């Protein structure tokens, strides 16, 4: 099973952009997961990834912008179910790619001078800045967030996302770029690398939303609700534990279904009775059916409420 980080990067890789935005995203990818070498034949760029969608995106950008094809090599990783993909850019466009992505500039003697930070020209517009962050996300993001499942104990991990860079100047600029979008991050050295990390549910959710990892935002919302419910249960007396657990698990399933429908088609596309029940459940995630009946502004029986919630779960299941 793929990790949460893998699935998030895979989702972001499916967002395609054009023009200056694609150049900015390509720069973020090369700077975070690329290797640049130089010999007697000239410069060479190789980008590494484990995600096929990222490799396809690089291949498409290079074809659209420069009209040439990349070379892809699959390298099997021992003791792993995934392969590493090496994307090799043609030498004839390498110098132009380095200049276009602001990874290097020509000095007064026409020699390439590499830039270790983030070029302000690549991120001067909001959309190009978002594109650059997407590239860095696809290339250097990881997290240790373990999502709890139904009928499983709540994970003890917090909400922590990080980016690992080889360059301190780049890491500092990356923190400043995140700050432009009101995302607070911190940098710390780790062996020969520099780690930029974001902590806390709200900040990590904002980061995911910024780069377009919408399923990640939804997953964190569900996880937060699940943990909150579990924590409430743990503070309860031990009496009626079985019934409480059933109530909590049912509530989690219902909230997941409601959020999924909202993401897929919007709650406004449900009929009015189902909309009312959906908003009632979202506003009261910890309450039992009996309490929801009391809180409802319209007259409804416990049986009627139960069947409407089951219908919502069925609609979500059919949409998947």
SVG drawing of the C-alpha trace seen along z (x, -y; Angstrom):
<svg xmlns="http://www.w3.org/2000/svg" viewBox="-42 -41 78 48">
<polyline fill="none" stroke="black" stroke-width="0.4" points="0.0,0.0 1.3,-3.4 2.1,-5.9 0.0,-9.0 2.9,-11.2 3.0,-9.1 -0.7,-9.5 -0.6,-13.3 2.3,-13.8 0.5,-11.6 -2.6,-13.8 -0.7,-17.1 1.2,-15.6 -2.2,-15.3 -2.6,-19.1 -1.3,-20.4 -0.4,-24.0 0.9,-25.9 3.2,-28.8 5.1,-30.5 3.5,-28.3 4.9,-25.1 8.4,-26.7 8.0,-27.6 6.8,-24.1 9.6,-22.5 12.1,-24.7 10.8,-23.5 11.1,-19.9 14.6,-20.2 15.8,-22.1 14.4,-19.6 14.8,-16.2 17.2,-16.9 20.9,-16.3 22.9,-18.7 26.3,-17.5 28.8,-18.9 31.5,-17.3 33.3,-17.8 30.0,-17.2 28.2,-19.9 25.6,-20.1 23.2,-17.2 20.0,-17.2 18.5,-14.1 15.4,-14.2 14.5,-11.4 11.1,-10.3 9.2,-7.2 5.9,-8.5 4.9,-7.8 2.6,-10.8 5.5,-13.1 7.6,-11.6 4.8,-11.9 4.3,-15.6 8.0,-16.4 7.9,-14.5 4.9,-16.5 6.3,-19.9 9.6,-19.3 7.7,-18.2 5.3,-21.1 7.9,-23.8 11.0,-22.5 9.5,-20.1 11.8,-17.2 11.4,-13.9 13.1,-13.0 14.7,-9.6 13.2,-7.6 15.0,-4.8 13.4,-2.6 15.8,-1.5 14.6,1.3 15.0,0.6 16.0,3.5 13.5,4.5 10.9,2.1 7.7,2.5 8.4,-0.7 10.9,-1.6 12.9,-4.8 12.4,-6.7 15.2,-8.7 14.2,-11.4 17.1,-12.5 16.7,-15.7 18.3,-16.0 21.7,-17.7 20.7,-20.1 18.1,-21.8 19.8,-21.5 21.4,-24.9 18.2,-26.6 16.2,-24.8 18.7,-25.9 18.3,-29.5 14.5,-29.4 14.0,-27.9 16.3,-30.5 18.5,-27.7 21.4,-29.3 22.1,-32.7 24.7,-33.7 27.4,-36.0 29.1,-38.7 31.4,-36.2 28.5,-34.0 29.3,-31.3 26.6,-29.6 26.4,-30.8 24.2,-28.7 21.6,-30.3 21.1,-28.6 18.1,-30.4 14.6,-30.9 14.4,-33.4 12.0,-36.2 11.0,-36.2 9.6,-32.7 7.4,-33.4 6.4,-37.1 2.8,-36.1 0.6,-34.1 -0.1,-31.4 3.6,-30.9 4.5,-30.9 1.9,-28.1 3.3,-26.2 6.8,-26.4 5.6,-25.1 3.8,-22.2 7.1,-21.3 8.9,-21.4 6.1,-19.4 6.3,-16.7 10.1,-16.6 10.9,-16.9 7.7,-16.5 7.2,-13.9 5.1,-13.5 4.7,-11.1 1.0,-11.5 -0.6,-8.1 -4.3,-8.1 -6.6,-6.2 -9.1,-3.9 -12.6,-2.9 -12.4,-0.5 -8.7,-1.2 -7.0,-3.0 -6.2,-6.7 -2.7,-7.3 -0.3,-8.9 1.5,-10.9 0.9,-14.7 0.5,-16.7 3.9,-17.3 5.0,-17.8 8.5,-18.5 10.7,-19.2 14.3,-18.1 16.7,-20.2 20.4,-20.1 20.9,-23.8 20.5,-26.2 19.9,-29.3 17.1,-27.5 15.6,-26.3 15.5,-29.8 13.9,-31.2 11.4,-28.4 10.3,-29.4 9.9,-33.0 7.8,-31.8 5.5,-29.8 5.2,-32.9 3.8,-34.8 0.8,-32.5 0.6,-32.8 2.1,-29.4 4.5,-29.3 7.4,-27.0 10.8,-26.4 14.1,-25.2 16.6,-22.9 19.8,-21.2 19.8,-17.4 23.1,-15.8 24.1,-17.2 20.6,-18.5 18.2,-21.3 14.7,-20.5 11.8,-22.9 8.9,-21.7 5.3,-22.7 3.4,-21.6 -0.2,-21.7 -3.5,-20.6 -4.3,-24.1 -0.9,-24.9 -0.5,-21.4 -4.1,-21.6 -3.3,-25.1 -0.2,-23.7 -2.1,-20.9 -4.8,-23.3 -2.1,-25.6 -0.5,-23.0 -3.9,-21.4 -3.8,-18.3 -7.5,-18.5 -7.9,-14.8 -5.2,-15.4 -7.2,-18.3 -10.3,-16.2 -8.3,-13.3 -6.9,-15.6 -10.4,-16.9 -11.7,-13.4 -8.7,-12.4 -9.2,-15.5 -12.8,-14.6 -12.0,-11.0 -9.3,-11.9 -11.5,-14.4 -14.3,-11.9 -11.9,-9.2 -10.5,-11.6 -13.9,-12.5 -14.8,-8.8 -11.6,-8.2 -12.6,-10.9 -16.0,-9.2 -16.7,-6.7 -16.1,-3.1 -19.9,-2.4 -21.6,-1.7 -18.3,-1.6 -19.7,0.7 -22.6,-1.5 -20.4,-4.6 -17.9,-3.0 -20.7,-2.1 -21.9,-5.7 -18.5,-7.1 -17.7,-4.7 -21.1,-5.4 -20.5,-9.2 -17.1,-8.9 -18.5,-6.9 -21.3,-9.4 -19.0,-12.5 -16.6,-10.8 -19.5,-10.2 -20.8,-13.8 -17.4,-15.3 -16.9,-13.0 -20.2,-14.0 -19.4,-17.7 -16.0,-17.2 -17.5,-15.2 -20.8,-17.0 -21.5,-19.5 -24.1,-19.1 -26.3,-21.5 -27.1,-18.7 -28.7,-16.6 -32.4,-16.9 -33.5,-19.2 -34.2,-16.5 -30.8,-14.9 -29.1,-18.3 -30.6,-19.1 -29.5,-15.8 -26.0,-16.3 -25.5,-19.7 -27.0,-18.5 -24.4,-15.7 -21.5,-17.9 -22.5,-20.4 -22.8,-17.7 -20.2,-15.0 -20.2,-13.5 -24.0,-13.2 -26.0,-10.0 -29.1,-9.6 -31.3,-10.4 -29.6,-13.7 -29.6,-14.6 -33.4,-14.1 -33.7,-16.6 -31.4,-19.1 -33.2,-18.9 -35.2,-22.0 -37.6,-19.8 -39.8,-17.0 -38.2,-13.7 -38.1,-10.3 -35.0,-8.4 -35.8,-5.8 -36.2,-8.5 -33.0,-10.1 -31.2,-6.8 -32.5,-5.9 -31.5,-9.4 -27.9,-9.0 -27.8,-5.5 -29.0,-7.0 -26.2,-9.6 -23.6,-6.8 -25.1,-4.9 -24.8,-8.0 -21.2,-8.4 -20.5,-4.8 -22.1,-5.0 -20.0,-8.1 -16.7,-6.3"/>
</svg>
